[in-house]
Amino acid sequence: MPRKPRILSSEIRRAIDRDPPASENTRGHDWLSEEGKERYAKRLRGKGYFELYVSKQAAEKMVNHAKRFGRIRREALGFMLGDVCISGRRRFVMVRDIVTGPLLSSADRVRFDKDNYSELFAELDSSGFDYVIVGWYHSHPGYGCFMSRTDLNTQLSAFKESFHSAIVIDPMNREIAAFKLKGGSCVPLDFSIYWHDLESPYPQESVRRYRVVKRAKP
């Protein structure tokens, strides 16, 4: 049986010393709202770097997962894996990949299927790098990108470190947004997509598939 992974803050690892991704290898996500695009441009003109960078591959996986579940009007869910980095006084997070597993999902609720945690742990163990769980993503099929009271409670209880973030995707309306904790509430977090020099700038066709488990009616 796969070992349990290093979930959230069970281990403390020093931030990696590195520069943010080069500007020519970054862009705003195509699904940002007009307000999000304005904030992105303002951030780029101002500080010039972002607190959150999401790899092109991870972003595509999240969106494809949300799309597939959106077709059956169910929410998707997963962890974001990556690194906490530092460059001078600038601290930022780089999401390198995502992991998900069997879900108990409906149109407005989602959670991992606790009877199949071993599959989730196996996916985490096969990530291929020494990861930190830097946040989570989930979808709102058809009802916008925001952090509900349930989402906020999840953030406060499980993703309360300063480097943690949440990404919400609405695959029906083609919207995406990121959030972070500030005090006892969640606020928008500007983020950028990045890719490596040798990566293709074009979307990948392949996507890993995960099965959905219908949530039992109370």
N, C-alpha and C positions, 0 to 999 in steps of 0.2 A: 504494500500500500504506500502511495506517495506520502512523504513527510508533509507536515503542515508548513506553509510558507511563512515568510517574515511579513506578516500583515501590519501595515501602518507603522506605528512607532515602537514596535517590539525590539527593534535594533536602532542604534544611533550611528550614522555614518557621516563622516566629515564631508562638507561640500567639495565638489570637484573644481579645481582651479582651471578655468578655460574661458575663452572669449565667447560672446554670443555668436550665433550664426551670422555669416556675412550678409549684408543687405541684399546682394544680388541673388542670394539663395533663400530669400524669404518673400512672403506676400500675405495679404489678408485673405481669409477664406471667402470663397465665392458666395457663401450663404449668409454672410454678415448682413444685418439690417442696415438701412441707411444711416441710422444713428451709430451703429457699430463701425461702419466704414469711416464716418467722420471722426470718431474717437481714435480709430487706427491711424488715420492720416495725421491727426494732431499729435499722437504719441510719437510717430515717426519723425515729425518735424521738431518735436521737443526733446525728450530724453534720448530718442534714437534707438532704444532697445525695449524689449518687453519682459514682463515678469514671467510670462508663460510662452514657450515655443512648443508646437506640436508637429511631429514629423509628418510629412506628406502621407507616408504609408499608414501611420496610426490614424490620421484624420480620415483617410479613405475607408479604413476598416470600420471606424465608428459610424460613419455615414451609411455605409452599405449594410451594417447590422441594423441600424435604425430604419432604413428603407425596407429591408426584408420583413421586419416585424411590423412596420407600418402598414404593409399590404394586408395584414390580417388584424389590423387595429389593435396591436399590442405594444407595450413598452419594451424597449431593450435596455440592457444594463451591462456594465463591465468596469474593470479597473484600468487605470492608466499607469503604465510602468515607465520609469525614466530615471533621471538624475537631478539632484539639486546642485547647482553650479554657482560659482562666484568669480567675478572679474573686478578686481579693485574693491570698490564699495558696492558694486552692483551684484545683487543676488537674483538668480532666475532659475526656472525649472525647464527641463527639456523632456517632453514626453516622447519616448522612443518607440513604444509599442502599446498594444492593449491586449487584455485577456478577458474572456468571459466564459460562461459555462451554462449548464442547464438552468432554466429560469422558471419561476412561477409568475406568470405575467397576465395582465388584463389590459384594458384600454387606459386605465388610470393608476395602476399599481404594478410594481415589479419587485421581486427579490430573488436571490439565489435559492435554488432548491436544496434545502439542507440535507435531503436524503441522497444527494449526488455531489456533495462537497468534494469527494475524492477526485471527480473529473475536473473540477475547478483547480484543485491543488496540483493535479498533474499538468494542467495547462500552464500554471505559474512556474512549475519546476522546469518546464520545457522552453521557457522564454529565451534561453540562450545567452543571457547576460546577467550580471550582478545588479539586479534592479532594486529600486525603491518604489513602493506604491505611492505615487505622487498625487493621486486623486481618483475620481470616478466619473463615468459618463452615464447618461440615461436619456431616453427619448420621451417626448410628449407628442404622440401622433395626432396632429391636427389642432392642438390647442396652445401653441406658442411656446416660447423659451423663457422660462422664469423658474424661480425656486419656490416650490409650494411649501406649506408648513411641514409636511412630511419630509420633503427634501432638506429643508433647513435643519430639522431634527437629526436627520442622517448625518449632515455635515457637522453639526455640533457634537454628535456622539462618536463618530468614527473617523472624521476627516478634519480635525480641529487644529492640526499643526499649521504654522504660518505658511508653509510651502504647499499645502493641499489646495486643490481647486476642484471645481465641478464643471463639466461641460454638458449642456442640454441641447438636444437636437429635435427639431420638428421636421420630420421627413416629408410630411404632406405639404407644408407651406415653404419648404426649403429654407429653413432658418437654423442658425446655430449661435450659441452664446456661451460664454464662460463666466464663472462666478467664484468669489472667494469670501471667506468670513471677514467681517469687520465688526468687532464688538459681538453683539448677539444676533446680527443679521447678515444676510448675504448681499454683496454688492457686485456690479459687473466688473469683469476683469478683461482687459484688452489682451489679445494673444495673437501670435503670428504663426503661420505655417512655414516650415523649413524643409529643405532637402539638401543632400550631400552633393558634392561636385560631380560625382560619377552617376548620380541617379537620373533617370529619365524624368522630364517635367510633365510627362503625360500620365493620365490616370491609369492605374493598373486594373486589369479585367478580373483577375482571380480574387476570390475572397473566401475565407474560411467560414464554413457553415456550422451553426449551433442549433440544436433542437430547442423548441419551446415546450414547456409543460403548462397546460392550462391550469389556472388558479382555481382551486375548489371553491364552490359557492359556500358562504357561511350558513 
